[in-house]
Amino acid sequence: MQMTPGPTAVPSRVRDRLSDPMPNPDVEQAFFDMYADVCSKLQRVYDTDDDVIVMGGEGILGLEAAIASTVAPGDDVLCISNGLYGDGFADFVENYGGEPTLIGADYTDSLDVDSVEAALDEGDYKVATMVHCETPTGTLNDIAPVLELLHDHDVLTVVDAVSSLGGTPVPSEHIDINLGASQKAFSSPPGLTTVAVSDRAWEVAEERDPNSLYTNLLPWRDTSEMFPYTHLVANVAALDESLSMLLEEGIDSVYERHETAAAHCRERGSALGLDLYPDVERSSPTVTAFHMPGEAKAVQQELEEDHDIVLSTGLADLADDILRVGHMGYNAKVEKVDHVMDALATVLES
Ligand SMILES: *Cc1c(COP(=O)(O)O)cnc(C)c1O
C-alpha cells in the first residue's frame, strides 16, 4: 500500500480508462472534445474563469514554463519561500536570466509578509512566485494576504499549488498562473501539468514571446485546431476520469474528506507521541509530516519491508528527520490512514 504525498495511488476506475481505445490526439475530434471537457472540469476545481490548459509533461514542466514564459533576462522577480519548492523558483528565474530576490523564511516559519512588503516598497518587481503547499514539510501556506499585497503592487503572481489543488481550496482570486499536476490530489498517473492562466498572464507571455517550444505556454493558448505536439492521450483520458470522480463526489465533500483524514492521522500520531512538522495550524490537509529526528529512514524502511506500506521521508537536510504520510486524493480516507498508523504503531513499539 502506497501512501506517499505523490505520486498517489490511482483508483481502479481511472486505471480502467487507460485500457479503453484511445482517440488519435492529432486528428480525431473525440480527443479535442475530451481535452476541452478536461479543461472545463479543471476550471471548476480551480474555481476560476481563467483559461486552464493541460500540458504534456510532469508537474515541474509547469513551474519551468511559468518562468520561461514571463521572465525576460534582467527582469526582477520576487521568490517568496519557506521550503524547497519555493527556493527552487529562484533557480528557474536565474536559469532564464532573471534577477531573483529570494524572500526566504525558515522551513518551520510562515511566509515573511513584512519582508515582502518592504521589498515591494523598494523595488519594481514584474513577477512573484510562491508555493501553496510545501509538500516536503507538509506546510500549507496562507497565501491570500500575500497575493492581495502583490495585486495592489501590480505584480504578476505565479503559484505552485501542485499538492493542494483538488485536496483543499486554493485561493485563486489574485493568482495569474496557477500550477497543478496530475499525480497529486487528482490521483492520476504522473505526466500532465495543469495551468490556469489569467488574461494578464497571457499578455505578459505574448510580450515576452519566449524563444522555446516545450517550456512555452503560448502555443497552448488556442489548441482548438492543433496541439504543439502529440498530446499524452492516455494521461489525458485518466485525468478526465479522475476529475469526473472528484466532481461526482462534490468538491466540498472532497475537501471535507481530506480534512477528516488529516485530523485522524494527526490524532493517531499524537497518541503515539509523535510531533508534527512544523505545527498543526500550518499542516496541509493533504499531507502529514511527523518530526522524527534521526529515525525517519529506518522507520520508512521497516514499514515497507515488514508491512508493505510505502511512505516518504523528508527531503534534502530533513531526509532523516521527517516521515510523511500522504492522504491526498483517493488516499484521503480514514481507513487507509488507520492501516498506516496501525503499522506505524507496531514499528515504533518494537
Ligand atoms: C510534487 C510537486 C511538484 C511536482 O514535481 P515532482 O517532480 O513530483 O517533484 C511540484 N511542486 C510541489 C509543491 C509538489 O509537491
The ligand as a Gaussian input file, in Angstrom:
#p B3LYP/6-31G(d) Opt

LIG

0 1
 C        5.023000      17.084000      -6.471000
 C        5.255000      18.513000      -6.529000
 C        5.705000      19.111000      -7.703000
 C        5.947000      18.293000      -8.936000
 O        7.206000      17.830000      -9.018000
 P        7.921000      16.468000      -8.638000
 O        8.623000      16.043000      -9.859000
 O        6.945000      15.433000      -8.155000
 O        8.900000      16.858000      -7.558000
 C        5.864000      20.485000      -7.705000
 N        5.602000      21.228000      -6.606000
 C        5.164000      20.680000      -5.456000
 C        4.874000      21.559000      -4.284000
 C        4.984000      19.315000      -5.394000
 O        4.535000      18.749000      -4.257000

